[in-house]
Amino acid sequence: MDELPIRSGDDVVRVRQQVRVVTAASELARNALVHGGGGTARIEEVTSGQGRRGIRVGFTDEGPGIADLDLALTDGWSSGDGLGLGLSGARRLVDEFELTSKPGHGTTVVVVKWSR
């Protein structure tokens, strides 16, 4: 468990950034379970070439895949099973978002959130 001090406006921003990662990860993990029948999540700390630190989370499942990526990434579209964010909502919460899916072969989503 991370404990973050709140003593300035910058600290409030840091807390907000952490919660975005948690919210996006929750939606993507639920998608892997509900739509992919389960899968794996890989979480790692990363550092950019400019020395920024962040977190990368990758979700992989071997479910049916996504037939229509454009529809799945449409704002407001959701299967109704998760937090109501859908993939597009999760994408808005992170700095980097990569979706790979092929019908019949599963889905992989990798997100990165850089600290501010």
C-alpha positions as CSV (number, residue, x, y, z in Angstrom):
1,M,0.0,0.0,0.0
2,D,1.3,3.4,-0.9
3,E,0.8,6.3,1.5
4,L,1.0,9.8,-0.1
5,P,1.4,13.0,2.0
6,I,-1.0,15.8,1.2
7,R,0.6,19.1,2.1
8,S,0.4,21.1,-1.1
9,G,-1.5,21.4,-4.4
10,D,1.2,19.2,-6.0
11,D,0.4,16.4,-3.6
12,V,-3.3,16.6,-4.6
13,V,-2.2,16.2,-8.2
14,R,-0.1,13.1,-7.3
15,V,-3.0,11.5,-5.5
16,R,-5.3,12.2,-8.5
17,Q,-2.8,10.6,-10.8
18,Q,-2.5,7.5,-8.6
19,V,-6.3,7.1,-8.5
20,R,-6.5,7.3,-12.3
21,V,-4.2,4.4,-12.6
22,V,-6.3,2.4,-10.1
23,T,-9.5,3.2,-11.9
24,A,-8.2,2.3,-15.4
25,A,-6.6,-0.9,-14.1
26,S,-9.9,-1.9,-12.4
27,E,-11.8,-1.4,-15.6
28,L,-9.2,-3.3,-17.7
29,A,-8.9,-6.2,-15.2
30,R,-12.7,-6.6,-15.1
31,N,-12.7,-6.6,-19.0
32,A,-10.1,-9.4,-19.0
33,L,-12.2,-11.4,-16.5
34,V,-15.7,-10.8,-17.9
35,H,-14.9,-10.7,-21.7
36,G,-11.7,-12.8,-21.8
37,G,-12.6,-15.4,-19.3
38,G,-9.6,-14.4,-17.1
39,G,-6.1,-13.5,-17.9
40,T,-3.0,-11.9,-16.5
41,A,-1.8,-8.5,-15.4
42,R,1.8,-7.4,-15.4
43,I,2.7,-4.3,-13.4
44,E,6.1,-2.6,-13.5
45,E,7.7,0.6,-12.7
46,V,9.2,2.4,-15.7
47,T,11.6,5.3,-16.3
48,S,11.5,7.5,-19.4
49,G,14.6,8.7,-21.3
50,Q,14.0,12.0,-19.6
51,G,14.1,10.5,-16.1
52,R,10.4,10.5,-15.4
53,R,9.0,7.6,-13.4
54,G,5.8,5.9,-14.1
55,I,3.9,2.7,-14.0
56,R,3.1,0.3,-16.9
57,V,0.3,-2.2,-16.5
58,G,-0.4,-4.8,-19.2
59,F,-3.5,-7.0,-19.3
60,T,-3.6,-10.1,-21.5
61,D,-6.4,-12.6,-22.0
62,E,-7.0,-15.5,-24.4
63,G,-10.7,-14.8,-24.8
64,P,-12.7,-14.3,-28.0
65,G,-10.9,-11.0,-28.9
66,I,-12.6,-7.8,-30.0
67,A,-14.2,-7.9,-33.4
68,D,-14.7,-4.2,-33.8
69,L,-11.9,-2.2,-32.2
70,D,-13.3,1.1,-33.5
71,L,-16.6,0.5,-31.7
72,A,-14.9,-0.8,-28.5
73,L,-12.9,2.5,-28.4
74,T,-15.9,4.8,-29.1
75,D,-16.6,7.2,-26.3
76,G,-19.6,6.2,-24.2
77,W,-19.6,2.6,-25.5
78,S,-19.6,0.0,-22.8
79,S,-20.8,-3.5,-22.4
80,G,-22.5,-2.4,-19.2
81,D,-20.6,-4.9,-17.0
82,G,-17.8,-2.6,-15.7
83,L,-17.5,0.8,-14.2
84,G,-19.1,2.3,-17.2
85,L,-15.8,3.7,-18.5
86,G,-15.3,1.2,-21.3
87,L,-11.9,1.1,-23.1
88,S,-12.2,4.7,-24.2
89,G,-12.6,5.9,-20.6
90,A,-9.7,3.8,-19.5
91,R,-7.6,5.3,-22.3
92,R,-8.5,8.8,-21.2
93,L,-7.2,8.2,-17.7
94,V,-3.6,7.2,-18.8
95,D,-0.8,8.7,-20.8
96,E,-0.2,5.8,-23.1
97,F,-2.6,3.2,-24.3
98,E,-2.0,0.3,-26.6
99,L,-4.7,-2.2,-27.6
100,T,-4.0,-5.4,-29.6
101,S,-6.8,-7.8,-30.3
102,K,-7.6,-10.5,-32.9
103,P,-11.0,-12.3,-32.9
104,G,-10.4,-15.8,-31.7
105,H,-7.0,-15.0,-30.2
106,G,-7.5,-12.8,-27.2
107,T,-6.7,-9.2,-26.3
108,T,-3.8,-7.3,-24.8
109,V,-4.0,-3.8,-23.4
110,V,-0.9,-2.0,-22.1
111,V,-1.2,1.3,-20.3
112,V,1.4,3.7,-19.0
113,K,0.9,6.6,-16.5
114,W,3.8,8.9,-15.9
115,S,4.2,10.7,-12.6
116,R,3.8,14.5,-12.8
